[in-house]
Amino acid sequence: MNLFFYKVSTLSFLLLLSLIYQSSAQAVSGRVIETGGRGIEGATITVLNATDSTLVKYEVSNKEGYFELTNLNNGVFTLNVSCIGYNSQLLKNIRFNGSSVKLTDVALNKQLKELKEVAIASKRPVLERKVDRWIFNLNNSIMANGASLFEALQVAPFLKVSDNGVSMVGKGAMGVMVNEKIIYLSGTDLTNYLKALRSESVEKIEIITNPPAKYEAQGNAGLINIVLKKNESLGWRGSLSSTYRKAVYSSYNNNLALFFRSKKVNSSFTFSQSRYHTILNDWLNIIGNSGQILSNEQRISNTPGLQAGLSIDYGLNKHNNIGFIYNISHSKEKDTYVNNYSYGTSNTVDSALNTKGEMSRPLFAQTLNIYHDIKIDSAGKKLSSSVNFFTNRPEVRNNFVSESESTYAAVQNNNSSKYNIWSIQSDLTLPYKWAKIETGAKFANYNNNANVAYYNNIQNNLLQDQTRSNDFDYTEKNLAAYYSMESDLSKKWTAKAGLRYEYTMTDGYSPTLDQRNKRNYGALFPTTYIVYKADENDVFSLNYSRRINRPGLSSLNPFDYYTNIYTYSTGNPLLLPSYSNNFELNYLYKSMFSFTVFTQHASDVNSLLTTIEGPLVVSSRGNFLTRDNVGAYVSFNRAFFNWWENSSSASFFYSSSKSKIEAIPIQNGTSASFSVNNNFKATKLLNFYLNYSQSLPSTSGNTYTYSQRDFRVGARLKLLNNNLIINPSYFLGTVNKYDARFSEFVQTERTDYHYKTFSLGLTYLFGRSNVSGNNKNISFDEKRRAF
């Protein structure tokens, strides 16, 4: 098997080398200057066909006035160079015969006559459809100035943003990228990161509902790519922000971001310090034919945390750059909780169990990425290589005392894991005049050592119960390779197709049970996209992708973790990956109204299993569902006036499932949701926003989810020459509630996170506002499964 992989790797590498030396795509480059020789930023360079003056391509000059247009076909063209406040210039009969063209500096003269009371605005449409993604141009929104990225994402289509993170409507949690490089953050860590980024530094947000072959086939919830503005200014820039949040208890988080750019070095440093003090109430009732279990729990959490990141990119020369990214996070969550369980029938209570406990969850994680980029030519050919390493050491120490009339038990239940993940990858981008080719390979290695220990505390002496303790070692190796091609078939048709192959080898071993589970499997993941631009107003697209959803590493550990002496959860080392096939048909009208119809077929879906034996309540997971979803999504983005923008959306889908387990009855059902976001510009310095969203009751498989509502209102006030931003806001959310329905009982859980929160944020911007730091991140999404 190893010899086979060495051969495949060698052939893939030779293929990459051979593709590098294929013919280069044509490009035209140059510089736009004033008559005095200073570069002009923001000049528009438009390429027109010389015969009929139809638009071919356009580009905008950077801070120094430089520009480059790539992937131009053979022919004769006219270049129109223009900029507001300057006289435009036409460059006629620019001829391409298979080689790139380097223009002499194009000098523009300032207009002598000043236009009065005339406003000329050149804006990209708010929403665009590219072949494999949606483009939400944040620059054209009121949210583009004075807001955090967390606030700005709330008006983007297809996305749902909350304090728990970012999800895609109808799909759940998703991956987040910055400049095409995947990062891994979740929950409050992701929220803090989005609040630290300023909307002023973001050019656009790319929403990828069906990721192409270049990205990992793992997961089924899509990706977003945050594209930062490209600036060439040298010097320092920074921001300092602090947010105070008042719910039942008070919380805060502070963020510092520093960026530095010189001719050779591009760097950034971020630091975050937070303390979240929260409370939740949870009610879990299991009611069946033979009896019932009623429970309630109150949990108070206090979580201090630190995060820091350093990235440095160094340009060796105009073709090569190297760099590294290092991130570290450390949090120490401490919980105190009280839960009460009563056992009996609907009329009588046979027994009651009361539990008090304290839980600590220290978490220490580090990520190191080392990369090298080679720019092969000026047409855009590039080879990117990286080595990535990630380590995570989550620990849980749970001390609790359970008491009833006849029972007393003092227990310490510890759970610790050590994740070590490393990967090596190489990606080659080859733009030609007839197509854009992307290909690459990746190898990833997972190693997880987990330990579950159960101790009986007898007169302050901890005695380990070996029957409830376990060690578990898990390794996984993934080898992947992909190839994709994108081409403009005509002026109206664009197509893209790709194929990814992933081969996985897993080995899970429990020395306590002397039990080993090994499995090797491989699969192909095709993707196809086609876009038809009927005219300026109407764009149609169709896409397909096949995906895989592997179980989280902690779900594979076969031993038990207790919340009281009769309630525990257990892993399943026999869990299989789930596969899905996804189709989407999209329509975009006038760049403001979108309509999407989608279908999804998923097999071997792993879902919640609950079993009851007397007072014992055991939670686990199994591959027992096959699910088909059909749905639709509509979005509307429109500025009704200069002072009022509206972003609204609605979704609907029908779910049909089949279960392999007779004890789990399946019901087909529907789900619907809608959201309305309004942004108001009161003055140049003061903005308001008012957002409301609601999800209606839904049924999927054996789970019924009740309706939920969110309401958010806030303002942004800019002072001190726009460098000080004050952001008060108020958020109101509802209780989460769902039913898990089994043949012999119904399990109902209701969780109140006390989402009634007032926040006050202060942000101070300093330094040169147009300095861009090193915002590169390396694709390393294997980390998602290590939590």
Steps between C-alpha positions, in 0.01 A plus 500: 500500500783745589673429166173579323475838672862584421433430131183707501677789675791486253268500197300789646818701556620436143158607374529827692846568354384429146205737532723782622684521168193521279442820304433823690176695486509849344488807717523876467662700780607856561469805721265800508667826607435871526692733275744553787577128523305405814297180476119530489307265726153380395533563125282268292665316209234359265580258216265529198482307176638724225231391252174546698618670828345223714638464853763229545645565847581780742737561790573775754848638571658458844645761736807559280295497179604154379255260333496163323229328293548127436346219290445707182440326168677577172364801314500877472370706793446857616591603855305779669685644802286729717472642850266749667655849483726414205462503122474142370736358238439243224776260396402353165615195302655304787577168332549158665676219310582256782719711727437750779513877446680745729373858446690818557365721777157644415483868607161658577445876514281652771170646381518877479127565548352407837158338487257642754238296683568189293565171680650220295495160668635177357381208707515130457165326551425393855462133400674320214502140380833344406536148369549332841399766755292803587673838539362741760670837446512645847650828373161601362322470834447743786660225712829559317595784731527496876378142558672183607496208259271319744236770445561523125450126445146528638384662174670247271270249323504128587659564842373494856721680752467467877718510811547123453667546161409508131284247319357459152123502474372143488849349541640587843853597608743576220864569421643853491785610273703820473642568155430141388677345801296306752517585869353299783303682766163419650251633751615801701852480352356555151274777628796682659701467178218647288452785747871581485498535118370833371260521209717779351774245430269256318445532125246221455364177645490188284228252595570145377196280553649204309883508536704399190762224481780725627359488853467209740203272429439482877181663628178597333437857611691711247766770542533876508809681377573845646696696237702782654585816311835508325710795610859580420563776754797455729496556874296418809128465560307376802173480688410466866149392596310408813146366542297485819201266502228492764258208522423330832872542570760733350758393240765676295760449232795717390680482166823646366603476134828631353607495135835591350613507139836581345642428157598149608297421813124472538394414854217507751454439871170443679423461867168433672414482868149412616294388794152364443264450795184317390206304635273245337200301613426165342195277530515142371186287523468140382140381497406149391237231539660340807605813686671834484824675593477873564810711551616859524848647523649841563858559386710810569819538296797729546746488209815714486697463179806627311571481129800624301615472143813604311552478125800613296530488123842573347557568131820334389463657154220588260429129436546339843366567846513296819326538830359351814183534705484413867183503711454410864192495723448416865173500693399379846127442515357424844139389547284447805175313448203351677269245340196321635353179358168345598396149397148359494171514310281792402319478834769408750870557564676178600841654568703815457872558440667832570848577372736789571824531313795709392665462164822644361580507126852633433583514130841566345543502122780600261525522122815550292497547122813536287450579131679585176340664194658504154364743240594324181416788263313831479192328357407354838659155505582413859619204704416511873637250750458478876562286807247527782500381859224517758485384860204519733471374858142532625440375855185456706505439875153443642440464874142432605295357785174318424252440783161334540316345795689173454811607308806714559788514252795740478672472162784655302474435126796623294533514124820614329617487139819583314451580132799527270420572136745582224465534126699586190343634183580653164265695271568607143301771322536523119300772324500465119313696236271201442453381861608532860644179644544419869662183626671382815560231758481475879591257776364529855573295810284495816606364837272509806579353842192513724452399861176462695538439874217438750576532872283433804575755767487314832591716798717724277682200354466454124459133404501438126220285355676307224171385344409862429847622396671467167797600283442545129759558225389609155698570183374603160682569173345681204653527154327731252553628147283721281474649152258766378452710188300819442431650157290768331319299233360819346404852605195357680611155615762414765571149626716339766558135584723325749580164651647429843617164632550431870635178653465452877661250738373485861614302803321523836636297794378466858769335719248477784267281293776363275274602211625626163300641209682558172347625178634614162281664237527729201248706304470740208334839545394665172383861469343677201380858446347684206388864478286661228488880481190563291546879517607768745202428726456122493758239607428126534731238653497128575748309716560155650737366765560180694614537863606289799432560869739304723416463870678722752797337669344519847189316375709189428619438859298194620483589871261697715491855633263566793296806603352311795516136613205399274555725196792475262605527136715248315695497174473253216824379336296341218360831373525531122535810285187637339486585127277757332414611146402864459331682210424873475317708240544878543350810342620858553298802385652848475761405761247554778260205495619139515303177492652157571350151480706220654487125561715283723519124544705381800566137596630347825423821691608463862244629748410495869406172668349497849436179695330462838540211744325584826663821626792471254496751212769432239574728202700383200508536122448260211484489118132422458350779287462559128376851430367689199449876513336722239484872560506858375667820612431860394692818588443867429760777537401854412579858596158666490658839570849629572416474868319163509624156398302179533623142493230233531492125447273199540554124474286189483584132474332161518682212670436130439692237699529125546628322810677164527384469863137407556501656848552841344185610312565747221276786398527704183459871552568856397699795626490872425678815617529866409707803597471876446803729545476879473785752508437873531746781440388790723807720435851450369604407852194312633343174375228277641407140431190292578502122436240231557504127415275206573510127432167318491442151649675224303517120477802303380548127563385433855566858617241775532635853560282778635484858374774751589529879467791746513483878522797737484516880498807721518680817393847612388636844580834617356703771671854645497532510122333155469767337716281441807192283452232453766267207445208438742268206422223291649428134420199290594482127427255224588527163671627203295269199506485168314347149523686177420231243432551128560247217483475454878555858621543866402805694617436875531779746571455871562802727551488861608826685434352824637546682171402845621820694461615861488846566353717808477803493273782751460751486215796729439686495168855633479788513255468509122153372416599356163777268620424132447665243724572138423152350502600175336368179652586148396242239411496270803137405551586158646503685833118517492470142624737544797247654737 
